[in-house]
Amino acid sequence: MEAVGKQRIRKPGNILVFKTSVQTKEHIKQLRLFLDKEAGKRKWNFDLDDQDKIFRTRSMKVNVYSTIQLFKQAGFACEELKE
């Protein structure tokens, strides 16, 4: 992982896992365009059955800080789950 100021960037191939407050498929639809732009189409998914409403992404460059801010701006809580 590289640190760029507040912007932590993971190396290619890493899967990032976040705990979110996303509850429904409708919430996911609200985020879809932003997530496709941030991570790439089909490079992310949610597990709404998990108690932490898990968001996973795998991308060539994922900015953890920007991802969290994206969720917050859309009105959702989001925090990275560490290994």
FENBEL-V889746 format. One line per field, one symbol per residue. psi: psi as a letter, one per 30 degrees, with the letter a starting at -180 (. if undefined). A space follows every 10 residues. Layout:
BEGIN
psi = ???
END
This chain:
BEGIN
psi = kkkjbfjkkl lkfkkkkkkl gkflfeeeee feeeeeeefk kggllkjffk fgikkkkkle jkjeeeeeee eeffgkkkkk kl.
END
